[in-house]
Amino acid sequence: MKGTDLVDNLKDIKKGSDVLISSSMLRSEGDMFLDSMTLEEAKKISGMNIIVTERDGEELLNAILGKKE
């Protein structure tokens, strides 16, 4: 996924909100989207707290509930 696509889709959401994304949205190193936008750039541009979760349901559920493993 492109970081610009994510940022565009977040424009109508309240700034400062938590947004969960799957790690599969980032390149394998986990720091950048396919369009070379970094995770930090996406956070800054969108004004959101973007939280990366692993691709399994337990990790997602724990992130939603605010639990740390």
HTML snippet that shows the backbone in 3Dmol.js (N, CA, C, O; Angstrom):
<script src="https://3Dmol.org/build/3Dmol-min.js"></script>
<div id="view" style="width:600px;height:400px;position:relative"></div>
<script>
const pdb = `
ATOM      1  N   MET A   1       0.839  -1.178   0.000  1.00  0.00           N
ATOM      2  CA  MET A   1       0.000   0.000   0.000  1.00  0.00           C
ATOM      3  C   MET A   1       0.884   1.241   0.000  1.00  0.00           C
ATOM      4  O   MET A   1       2.001   1.228   0.518  1.00  0.00           O
ATOM      5  N   LYS A   2       0.378   2.277  -0.573  1.00  0.00           N
ATOM      6  CA  LYS A   2       1.075   3.555  -0.572  1.00  0.00           C
ATOM      7  C   LYS A   2       0.705   4.355   0.667  1.00  0.00           C
ATOM      8  O   LYS A   2      -0.443   4.354   1.111  1.00  0.00           O
ATOM      9  N   GLY A   3       1.702   5.036   1.212  1.00  0.00           N
ATOM     10  CA  GLY A   3       1.454   5.903   2.357  1.00  0.00           C
ATOM     11  C   GLY A   3       0.511   7.037   2.001  1.00  0.00           C
ATOM     12  O   GLY A   3      -0.313   7.454   2.815  1.00  0.00           O
ATOM     13  N   THR A   4       0.641   7.536   0.768  1.00  0.00           N
ATOM     14  CA  THR A   4      -0.236   8.632   0.342  1.00  0.00           C
ATOM     15  C   THR A   4      -1.693   8.183   0.311  1.00  0.00           C
ATOM     16  O   THR A   4      -2.591   8.965   0.623  1.00  0.00           O
ATOM     17  N   ASP A   5      -1.930   6.925  -0.065  1.00  0.00           N
ATOM     18  CA  ASP A   5      -3.299   6.392  -0.054  1.00  0.00           C
ATOM     19  C   ASP A   5      -3.851   6.354   1.366  1.00  0.00           C
ATOM     20  O   ASP A   5      -5.000   6.726   1.604  1.00  0.00           O
ATOM     21  N   LEU A   6      -3.029   5.902   2.301  1.00  0.00           N
ATOM     22  CA  LEU A   6      -3.461   5.849   3.697  1.00  0.00           C
ATOM     23  C   LEU A   6      -3.778   7.244   4.211  1.00  0.00           C
ATOM     24  O   LEU A   6      -4.837   7.467   4.798  1.00  0.00           O
ATOM     25  N   VAL A   7      -2.866   8.182   3.994  1.00  0.00           N
ATOM     26  CA  VAL A   7      -3.065   9.560   4.461  1.00  0.00           C
ATOM     27  C   VAL A   7      -4.327  10.159   3.854  1.00  0.00           C
ATOM     28  O   VAL A   7      -5.091  10.827   4.551  1.00  0.00           O
ATOM     29  N   ASP A   8      -4.552   9.929   2.566  1.00  0.00           N
ATOM     30  CA  ASP A   8      -5.764  10.441   1.910  1.00  0.00           C
ATOM     31  C   ASP A   8      -7.024   9.882   2.547  1.00  0.00           C
ATOM     32  O   ASP A   8      -8.013  10.600   2.700  1.00  0.00           O
ATOM     33  N   ASN A   9      -6.999   8.608   2.920  1.00  0.00           N
ATOM     34  CA  ASN A   9      -8.178   7.976   3.511  1.00  0.00           C
ATOM     35  C   ASN A   9      -8.404   8.368   4.968  1.00  0.00           C
ATOM     36  O   ASN A   9      -9.474   8.105   5.516  1.00  0.00           O
ATOM     37  N   LEU A  10      -7.427   8.982   5.593  1.00  0.00           N
ATOM     38  CA  LEU A  10      -7.555   9.391   6.990  1.00  0.00           C
ATOM     39  C   LEU A  10      -7.948  10.851   7.155  1.00  0.00           C
ATOM     40  O   LEU A  10      -8.139  11.313   8.280  1.00  0.00           O
ATOM     41  N   LYS A  11      -8.072  11.582   6.060  1.00  0.00           N
ATOM     42  CA  LYS A  11      -8.265  13.027   6.143  1.00  0.00           C
ATOM     43  C   LYS A  11      -9.558  13.446   6.846  1.00  0.00           C
ATOM     44  O   LYS A  11      -9.622  14.559   7.367  1.00  0.00           O
ATOM     45  N   ASP A  12     -10.571  12.610   6.880  1.00  0.00           N
ATOM     46  CA  ASP A  12     -11.838  12.976   7.512  1.00  0.00           C
ATOM     47  C   ASP A  12     -11.984  12.431   8.936  1.00  0.00           C
ATOM     48  O   ASP A  12     -13.049  12.548   9.543  1.00  0.00           O
ATOM     49  N   ILE A  13     -10.916  11.839   9.461  1.00  0.00           N
ATOM     50  CA  ILE A  13     -10.946  11.271  10.811  1.00  0.00           C
ATOM     51  C   ILE A  13     -10.322  12.269  11.777  1.00  0.00           C
ATOM     52  O   ILE A  13      -9.376  12.973  11.424  1.00  0.00           O
ATOM     53  N   LYS A  14     -10.843  12.330  12.977  1.00  0.00           N
ATOM     54  CA  LYS A  14     -10.376  13.281  13.995  1.00  0.00           C
ATOM     55  C   LYS A  14      -8.868  13.133  14.216  1.00  0.00           C
ATOM     56  O   LYS A  14      -8.374  12.031  14.457  1.00  0.00           O
ATOM     57  N   LYS A  15      -8.155  14.239  14.131  1.00  0.00           N
ATOM     58  CA  LYS A  15      -6.716  14.261  14.348  1.00  0.00           C
ATOM     59  C   LYS A  15      -6.394  13.748  15.744  1.00  0.00           C
ATOM     60  O   LYS A  15      -7.135  13.998  16.694  1.00  0.00           O
ATOM     61  N   GLY A  16      -5.298  13.040  15.856  1.00  0.00           N
ATOM     62  CA  GLY A  16      -4.875  12.490  17.136  1.00  0.00           C
ATOM     63  C   GLY A  16      -5.455  11.125  17.441  1.00  0.00           C
ATOM     64  O   GLY A  16      -5.133  10.523  18.464  1.00  0.00           O
ATOM     65  N   SER A  17      -6.317  10.632  16.550  1.00  0.00           N
ATOM     66  CA  SER A  17      -6.907   9.315  16.755  1.00  0.00           C
ATOM     67  C   SER A  17      -5.863   8.220  16.568  1.00  0.00           C
ATOM     68  O   SER A  17      -4.872   8.401  15.860  1.00  0.00           O
ATOM     69  N   ASP A  18      -6.099   7.087  17.211  1.00  0.00           N
ATOM     70  CA  ASP A  18      -5.258   5.920  16.984  1.00  0.00           C
ATOM     71  C   ASP A  18      -5.765   5.194  15.743  1.00  0.00           C
ATOM     72  O   ASP A  18      -6.968   4.991  15.582  1.00  0.00           O
ATOM     73  N   VAL A  19      -4.851   4.810  14.879  1.00  0.00           N
ATOM     74  CA  VAL A  19      -5.188   4.060  13.672  1.00  0.00           C
ATOM     75  C   VAL A  19      -4.316   2.815  13.647  1.00  0.00           C
ATOM     76  O   VAL A  19      -3.090   2.908  13.694  1.00  0.00           O
ATOM     77  N   LEU A  20      -4.946   1.653  13.572  1.00  0.00           N
ATOM     78  CA  LEU A  20      -4.208   0.396  13.512  1.00  0.00           C
ATOM     79  C   LEU A  20      -4.037  -0.013  12.064  1.00  0.00           C
ATOM     80  O   LEU A  20      -4.992  -0.006  11.287  1.00  0.00           O
ATOM     81  N   ILE A  21      -2.802  -0.372  11.702  1.00  0.00           N
ATOM     82  CA  ILE A  21      -2.554  -0.907  10.364  1.00  0.00           C
ATOM     83  C   ILE A  21      -1.796  -2.217  10.503  1.00  0.00           C
ATOM     84  O   ILE A  21      -1.093  -2.443  11.487  1.00  0.00           O
ATOM     85  N   SER A  22      -1.948  -3.061   9.519  1.00  0.00           N
ATOM     86  CA  SER A  22      -1.238  -4.332   9.496  1.00  0.00           C
ATOM     87  C   SER A  22       0.195  -4.111   9.030  1.00  0.00           C
ATOM     88  O   SER A  22       0.456  -3.255   8.184  1.00  0.00           O
ATOM     89  N   SER A  23       1.113  -4.880   9.582  1.00  0.00           N
ATOM     90  CA  SER A  23       2.511  -4.788   9.172  1.00  0.00           C
ATOM     91  C   SER A  23       2.689  -5.101   7.690  1.00  0.00           C
ATOM     92  O   SER A  23       3.687  -4.704   7.089  1.00  0.00           O
ATOM     93  N   SER A  24       1.731  -5.809   7.097  1.00  0.00           N
ATOM     94  CA  SER A  24       1.819  -6.133   5.672  1.00  0.00           C
ATOM     95  C   SER A  24       1.636  -4.898   4.782  1.00  0.00           C
ATOM     96  O   SER A  24       1.876  -4.968   3.576  1.00  0.00           O
ATOM     97  N   MET A  25       1.217  -3.776   5.361  1.00  0.00           N
ATOM     98  CA  MET A  25       1.073  -2.543   4.597  1.00  0.00           C
ATOM     99  C   MET A  25       2.426  -1.863   4.374  1.00  0.00           C
ATOM    100  O   MET A  25       2.541  -0.956   3.549  1.00  0.00           O
ATOM    101  N   LEU A  26       3.441  -2.301   5.108  1.00  0.00           N
ATOM    102  CA  LEU A  26       4.772  -1.713   5.017  1.00  0.00           C
ATOM    103  C   LEU A  26       5.717  -2.685   4.322  1.00  0.00           C
ATOM    104  O   LEU A  26       5.454  -3.886   4.254  1.00  0.00           O
ATOM    105  N   ARG A  27       6.822  -2.150   3.808  1.00  0.00           N
ATOM    106  CA  ARG A  27       7.809  -3.041   3.201  1.00  0.00           C
ATOM    107  C   ARG A  27       8.395  -3.941   4.281  1.00  0.00           C
ATOM    108  O   ARG A  27       8.157  -3.712   5.466  1.00  0.00           O
ATOM    109  N   SER A  28       9.144  -4.945   3.898  1.00  0.00           N
ATOM    110  CA  SER A  28       9.602  -5.967   4.843  1.00  0.00           C
ATOM    111  C   SER A  28      10.424  -5.409   6.000  1.00  0.00           C
ATOM    112  O   SER A  28      10.443  -6.000   7.080  1.00  0.00           O
ATOM    113  N   GLU A  29      11.096  -4.294   5.796  1.00  0.00           N
ATOM    114  CA  GLU A  29      11.872  -3.685   6.874  1.00  0.00           C
ATOM    115  C   GLU A  29      10.977  -3.016   7.906  1.00  0.00           C
ATOM    116  O   GLU A  29      11.437  -2.721   9.009  1.00  0.00           O
ATOM    117  N   GLY A  30       9.702  -2.765   7.580  1.00  0.00           N
ATOM    118  CA  GLY A  30       8.720  -2.248   8.514  1.00  0.00           C
ATOM    119  C   GLY A  30       8.749  -0.756   8.751  1.00  0.00           C
ATOM    120  O   GLY A  30       8.118  -0.272   9.691  1.00  0.00           O
ATOM    121  N   ASP A  31       9.463  -0.016   7.926  1.00  0.00           N
ATOM    122  CA  ASP A  31       9.609   1.419   8.187  1.00  0.00           C
ATOM    123  C   ASP A  31       9.074   2.311   7.080  1.00  0.00           C
ATOM    124  O   ASP A  31       9.093   3.535   7.213  1.00  0.00           O
ATOM    125  N   MET A  32       8.594   1.716   5.984  1.00  0.00           N
ATOM    126  CA  MET A  32       8.252   2.523   4.813  1.00  0.00           C
ATOM    127  C   MET A  32       7.154   1.847   3.984  1.00  0.00           C
ATOM    128  O   MET A  32       7.084   0.622   3.889  1.00  0.00           O
ATOM    129  N   PHE A  33       6.307   2.683   3.392  1.00  0.00           N
ATOM    130  CA  PHE A  33       5.283   2.194   2.469  1.00  0.00           C
ATOM    131  C   PHE A  33       5.887   2.020   1.071  1.00  0.00           C
ATOM    132  O   PHE A  33       7.035   2.402   0.841  1.00  0.00           O
ATOM    133  N   LEU A  34       5.135   1.458   0.159  1.00  0.00           N
ATOM    134  CA  LEU A  34       5.640   1.189  -1.189  1.00  0.00           C
ATOM    135  C   LEU A  34       6.018   2.439  -1.974  1.00  0.00           C
ATOM    136  O   LEU A  34       6.831   2.368  -2.896  1.00  0.00           O
ATOM    137  N   ASP A  35       5.437   3.583  -1.620  1.00  0.00           N
ATOM    138  CA  ASP A  35       5.755   4.822  -2.328  1.00  0.00           C
ATOM    139  C   ASP A  35       6.890   5.598  -1.662  1.00  0.00           C
ATOM    140  O   ASP A  35       7.090   6.779  -1.948  1.00  0.00           O
ATOM    141  N   SER A  36       7.625   4.941  -0.785  1.00  0.00           N
ATOM    142  CA  SER A  36       8.777   5.501  -0.071  1.00  0.00           C
ATOM    143  C   SER A  36       8.415   6.507   1.010  1.00  0.00           C
ATOM    144  O   SER A  36       9.302   7.170   1.548  1.00  0.00           O
ATOM    145  N   MET A  37       7.132   6.640   1.345  1.00  0.00           N
ATOM    146  CA  MET A  37       6.740   7.461   2.486  1.00  0.00           C
ATOM    147  C   MET A  37       7.044   6.657   3.741  1.00  0.00           C
ATOM    148  O   MET A  37       6.670   5.488   3.838  1.00  0.00           O
ATOM    149  N   THR A  38       7.720   7.280   4.700  1.00  0.00           N
ATOM    150  CA  THR A  38       8.018   6.573   5.939  1.00  0.00           C
ATOM    151  C   THR A  38       6.797   6.575   6.854  1.00  0.00           C
ATOM    152  O   THR A  38       5.872   7.369   6.684  1.00  0.00           O
ATOM    153  N   LEU A  39       6.818   5.684   7.809  1.00  0.00           N
ATOM    154  CA  LEU A  39       5.740   5.619   8.788  1.00  0.00           C
ATOM    155  C   LEU A  39       5.677   6.928   9.567  1.00  0.00           C
ATOM    156  O   LEU A  39       4.587   7.430   9.844  1.00  0.00           O
ATOM    157  N   GLU A  40       6.823   7.481   9.918  1.00  0.00           N
ATOM    158  CA  GLU A  40       6.860   8.755  10.648  1.00  0.00           C
ATOM    159  C   GLU A  40       6.278   9.898   9.813  1.00  0.00           C
ATOM    160  O   GLU A  40       5.579  10.758  10.349  1.00  0.00           O
ATOM    161  N   GLU A  41       6.556   9.917   8.518  1.00  0.00           N
ATOM    162  CA  GLU A  41       5.977  10.948   7.646  1.00  0.00           C
ATOM    163  C   GLU A  41       4.460  10.820   7.599  1.00  0.00           C
ATOM    164  O   GLU A  41       3.750  11.824   7.663  1.00  0.00           O
ATOM    165  N   ALA A  42       3.963   9.597   7.488  1.00  0.00           N
ATOM    166  CA  ALA A  42       2.515   9.366   7.444  1.00  0.00           C
ATOM    167  C   ALA A  42       1.856   9.836   8.736  1.00  0.00           C
ATOM    168  O   ALA A  42       0.771  10.417   8.711  1.00  0.00           O
ATOM    169  N   LYS A  43       2.515   9.581   9.861  1.00  0.00           N
ATOM    170  CA  LYS A  43       1.982  10.035  11.150  1.00  0.00           C
ATOM    171  C   LYS A  43       1.917  11.559  11.196  1.00  0.00           C
ATOM    172  O   LYS A  43       0.913  12.136  11.613  1.00  0.00           O
ATOM    173  N   LYS A  44       2.984  12.194  10.771  1.00  0.00           N
ATOM    174  CA  LYS A  44       3.058  13.656  10.820  1.00  0.00           C
ATOM    175  C   LYS A  44       2.034  14.303   9.886  1.00  0.00           C
ATOM    176  O   LYS A  44       1.326  15.228  10.286  1.00  0.00           O
ATOM    177  N   ILE A  45       1.954  13.824   8.653  1.00  0.00           N
ATOM    178  CA  ILE A  45       1.046  14.406   7.667  1.00  0.00           C
ATOM    179  C   ILE A  45      -0.418  14.188   8.066  1.00  0.00           C
ATOM    180  O   ILE A  45      -1.241  15.096   7.949  1.00  0.00           O
ATOM    181  N   SER A  46      -0.730  12.988   8.535  1.00  0.00           N
ATOM    182  CA  SER A  46      -2.122  12.663   8.870  1.00  0.00           C
ATOM    183  C   SER A  46      -2.548  13.214  10.224  1.00  0.00           C
ATOM    184  O   SER A  46      -3.736  13.430  10.462  1.00  0.00           O
ATOM    185  N   GLY A  47      -1.580  13.443  11.114  1.00  0.00           N
ATOM    186  CA  GLY A  47      -1.918  13.870  12.469  1.00  0.00           C
ATOM    187  C   GLY A  47      -2.476  12.740  13.319  1.00  0.00           C
ATOM    188  O   GLY A  47      -3.119  12.975  14.343  1.00  0.00           O
ATOM    189  N   MET A  48      -2.224  11.508  12.884  1.00  0.00           N
ATOM    190  CA  MET A  48      -2.753  10.330  13.569  1.00  0.00           C
ATOM    191  C   MET A  48      -1.642   9.571  14.275  1.00  0.00           C
ATOM    192  O   MET A  48      -0.472   9.670  13.907  1.00  0.00           O
ATOM    193  N   ASN A  49      -2.021   8.820  15.281  1.00  0.00           N
ATOM    194  CA  ASN A  49      -1.115   7.901  15.939  1.00  0.00           C
ATOM    195  C   ASN A  49      -1.274   6.555  15.239  1.00  0.00           C
ATOM    196  O   ASN A  49      -2.170   5.782  15.577  1.00  0.00           O
ATOM    197  N   ILE A  50      -0.421   6.275  14.277  1.00  0.00           N
ATOM    198  CA  ILE A  50      -0.523   5.049  13.485  1.00  0.00           C
ATOM    199  C   ILE A  50       0.239   3.941  14.211  1.00  0.00           C
ATOM    200  O   ILE A  50       1.438   4.050  14.468  1.00  0.00           O
ATOM    201  N   ILE A  51      -0.485   2.881  14.530  1.00  0.00           N
ATOM    202  CA  ILE A  51       0.067   1.753  15.283  1.00  0.00           C
ATOM    203  C   ILE A  51       0.119   0.546  14.356  1.00  0.00           C
ATOM    204  O   ILE A  51      -0.890   0.155  13.769  1.00  0.00           O
ATOM    205  N   VAL A  52       1.296  -0.034  14.233  1.00  0.00           N
ATOM    206  CA  VAL A  52       1.491  -1.194  13.361  1.00  0.00           C
ATOM    207  C   VAL A  52       1.305  -2.463  14.181  1.00  0.00           C
ATOM    208  O   VAL A  52       1.919  -2.627  15.235  1.00  0.00           O
ATOM    209  N   THR A  53       0.451  -3.362  13.689  1.00  0.00           N
ATOM    210  CA  THR A  53       0.235  -4.649  14.345  1.00  0.00           C
ATOM    211  C   THR A  53       0.682  -5.757  13.404  1.00  0.00           C
ATOM    212  O   THR A  53       0.786  -5.566  12.193  1.00  0.00           O
ATOM    213  N   GLU A  54       0.940  -6.905  13.982  1.00  0.00           N
ATOM    214  CA  GLU A  54       1.267  -8.065  13.155  1.00  0.00           C
ATOM    215  C   GLU A  54       0.006  -8.537  12.451  1.00  0.00           C
ATOM    216  O   GLU A  54      -1.082  -8.009  12.682  1.00  0.00           O
ATOM    217  N   ARG A  55       0.158  -9.516  11.606  1.00  0.00           N
ATOM    218  CA  ARG A  55      -0.962  -9.922  10.760  1.00  0.00           C
ATOM    219  C   ARG A  55      -1.878 -10.955  11.385  1.00  0.00           C
ATOM    220  O   ARG A  55      -2.757 -11.480  10.701  1.00  0.00           O
ATOM    221  N   ASP A  56      -1.705 -11.262  12.656  1.00  0.00           N
ATOM    222  CA  ASP A  56      -2.589 -12.264  13.246  1.00  0.00           C
ATOM    223  C   ASP A  56      -3.673 -11.608  14.106  1.00  0.00           C
ATOM    224  O   ASP A  56      -3.516 -10.478  14.568  1.00  0.00           O
ATOM    225  N   GLY A  57      -4.740 -12.314  14.303  1.00  0.00           N
ATOM    226  CA  GLY A  57      -5.893 -11.784  15.014  1.00  0.00           C
ATOM    227  C   GLY A  57      -5.626 -11.468  16.472  1.00  0.00           C
ATOM    228  O   GLY A  57      -6.171 -10.501  17.007  1.00  0.00           O
ATOM    229  N   GLU A  58      -4.796 -12.269  17.122  1.00  0.00           N
ATOM    230  CA  GLU A  58      -4.499 -12.033  18.535  1.00  0.00           C
ATOM    231  C   GLU A  58      -3.774 -10.703  18.723  1.00  0.00           C
ATOM    232  O   GLU A  58      -4.099  -9.942  19.635  1.00  0.00           O
ATOM    233  N   GLU A  59      -2.809 -10.424  17.878  1.00  0.00           N
ATOM    234  CA  GLU A  59      -2.078  -9.156  17.943  1.00  0.00           C
ATOM    235  C   GLU A  59      -3.022  -7.978  17.715  1.00  0.00           C
ATOM    236  O   GLU A  59      -2.945  -6.973  18.421  1.00  0.00           O
ATOM    237  N   LEU A  60      -3.907  -8.100  16.736  1.00  0.00           N
ATOM    238  CA  LEU A  60      -4.872  -7.046  16.451  1.00  0.00           C
ATOM    239  C   LEU A  60      -5.798  -6.813  17.637  1.00  0.00           C
ATOM    240  O   LEU A  60      -6.034  -5.671  18.031  1.00  0.00           O
ATOM    241  N   LEU A  61      -6.316  -7.888  18.200  1.00  0.00           N
ATOM    242  CA  LEU A  61      -7.216  -7.785  19.353  1.00  0.00           C
ATOM    243  C   LEU A  61      -6.500  -7.133  20.534  1.00  0.00           C
ATOM    244  O   LEU A  61      -7.068  -6.266  21.199  1.00  0.00           O
ATOM    245  N   ASN A  62      -5.270  -7.539  20.799  1.00  0.00           N
ATOM    246  CA  ASN A  62      -4.515  -6.934  21.889  1.00  0.00           C
ATOM    247  C   ASN A  62      -4.288  -5.439  21.651  1.00  0.00           C
ATOM    248  O   ASN A  62      -4.346  -4.647  22.591  1.00  0.00           O
ATOM    249  N   ALA A  63      -4.033  -5.056  20.415  1.00  0.00           N
ATOM    250  CA  ALA A  63      -3.846  -3.632  20.091  1.00  0.00           C
ATOM    251  C   ALA A  63      -5.139  -2.854  20.305  1.00  0.00           C
ATOM    252  O   ALA A  63      -5.113  -1.739  20.826  1.00  0.00           O
ATOM    253  N   ILE A  64      -6.259  -3.429  19.911  1.00  0.00           N
ATOM    254  CA  ILE A  64      -7.556  -2.780  20.098  1.00  0.00           C
ATOM    255  C   ILE A  64      -7.846  -2.587  21.584  1.00  0.00           C
ATOM    256  O   ILE A  64      -8.338  -1.538  22.001  1.00  0.00           O
ATOM    257  N   LEU A  65      -7.537  -3.602  22.369  1.00  0.00           N
ATOM    258  CA  LEU A  65      -7.811  -3.575  23.806  1.00  0.00           C
ATOM    259  C   LEU A  65      -6.732  -2.835  24.592  1.00  0.00           C
ATOM    260  O   LEU A  65      -6.871  -2.624  25.796  1.00  0.00           O
ATOM    261  N   GLY A  66      -5.658  -2.441  23.908  1.00  0.00           N
ATOM    262  CA  GLY A  66      -4.575  -1.722  24.566  1.00  0.00           C
ATOM    263  C   GLY A  66      -3.691  -2.608  25.425  1.00  0.00           C
ATOM    264  O   GLY A  66      -3.013  -2.126  26.333  1.00  0.00           O
ATOM    265  N   LYS A  67      -3.697  -3.891  25.141  1.00  0.00           N
ATOM    266  CA  LYS A  67      -2.879  -4.843  25.898  1.00  0.00           C
ATOM    267  C   LYS A  67      -1.523  -5.004  25.216  1.00  0.00           C
ATOM    268  O   LYS A  67      -1.418  -4.988  23.989  1.00  0.00           O
ATOM    269  N   LYS A  68      -0.506  -5.158  26.029  1.00  0.00           N
ATOM    270  CA  LYS A  68       0.829  -5.442  25.515  1.00  0.00           C
ATOM    271  C   LYS A  68       1.184  -6.864  25.926  1.00  0.00           C
ATOM    272  O   LYS A  68       0.851  -7.317  27.022  1.00  0.00           O
ATOM    273  N   GLU A  69       1.862  -7.551  25.026  1.00  0.00           N
ATOM    274  CA  GLU A  69       2.241  -8.946  25.331  1.00  0.00           C
ATOM    275  C   GLU A  69       3.395  -9.013  26.293  1.00  0.00           C
ATOM    276  O   GLU A  69       3.836 -10.104  26.652  1.00  0.00           O
TER     277      GLU A  69
END
`;
const viewer = $3Dmol.createViewer("view");
viewer.addModel(pdb, "pdb");
viewer.setStyle({}, {cartoon: {color: "spectrum"}});
viewer.zoomTo();
viewer.render();
</script>
